[in-house]
Amino acid sequence: MTARHLITAAGQCSDVSVDEVRRRLKANEIGWWLDIEGPEQADYDLLLDAFGFHPLTVADVRQRNQRPKLDEFPGYKFAVLFAAELEDDEDIAIREHHLFLTHRWFVTVHNEPAPAVTDVRRRVEEDPSVTRNDLVFLQYLVISAVVDSLFPTLDKLDDVTDRLQDVVLERPTPAALAHLTGLKHSVAELRRALGPQRDVFQRLLSHSLEHSEGDLQLYWRDVYEDLIRQYEEADALRDLLTGAMDVYLSTVSNRLNNTMMQLTVIASVFLPLTFLTGFFGMNFGYLVTHITGPPAFLGGVGIMVATMVMQLVLFWRRGWLFR
């Protein structure tokens, strides 16, 4: 379902059609932001014919699966930024945002619903003065919201990682290893998006500094610092997950060693018993004629019990029992 929202620099919000946007462009109205969700063919034609954006940028919007980037074209800049949402405590859904930055208009295009962008529209509707009647500041609000939307995802990833570490220590099952591997893959994918996005934002920051006055550059710098912090958090999560995998392998190895030690203790206890019963159970004439009666039986049992007790005491002193 396609949705088009138009927000002016003065803070006026409305839902518009393609024809309404074309009418505003023909009337040479400037200073507004157009947000397109779930674009269709009419929207691609609008970007090409009415706005006059380069076919390469429109092709990127149509094909998607881009990497974070900032391309310069005559009269505007085209940026690709990413947001992310955590699904099922493991899979990270990367949300791609395409932005057309000009002095006259600001156009954003995304396929899926974007809660961060919706929050910006809601803020503008509740308080139109939040835009400062400045299109560049409105661009800042949108980009800042997209960037900040990554923090809840990183917090959820951190919580899931903590829970997974506890599970690995208590019950290192193959299911926990599979969850751990999937989560590590998702964090690596997020990190691959955050690295180029940080570099892209450096260029966005320079672009904004060239076309803004006052303290707006301080806001852009703050968003850039948020991106650096997000990249560092993703890097730390990757290290934590790698450490958790090492802990899993060590825990499984230690449990296997304990099991083998217990089996070795059992085998060692029965080894002398097997030898004694095997030796005195042989049908030699001397053994059959001389080892007879209750005293011989009790003596044999006593020797076997004493041997077993001596072994158990030795194993206990060396710490091989009850581990």
Secondary structure, 3 states (H helix, E strand, C coil): CCEEEEEECCCCEEECCHHHHHHHHHCCCCCEEEEEECCCHHHHHHHHHHCCCCHHHHHHHHHCCCCCEEEEECCEEEEEEEEEEEECCCEEEEEEEEEEECCCEEEEEECCCCHHHHHHHHHHHHCHHHHCCCHHHHHHHHHHHHHHCHHHHHHHHHHHHHHHHHHHHHCCCHHHHHHHHHHHHHHHHHHHHHHHHHHHHHHHHHHHHHCCCCCHHHHHHHHHHHHHHHHHHHHHHHHHHHHHHHHHHHHHHHHHHHHHHHHHHHHHHHHHHHHHHHHHCCCCHHHHHHCCHHHHHHHHHHHHHHHHHHHHHHHHHCCCCCC
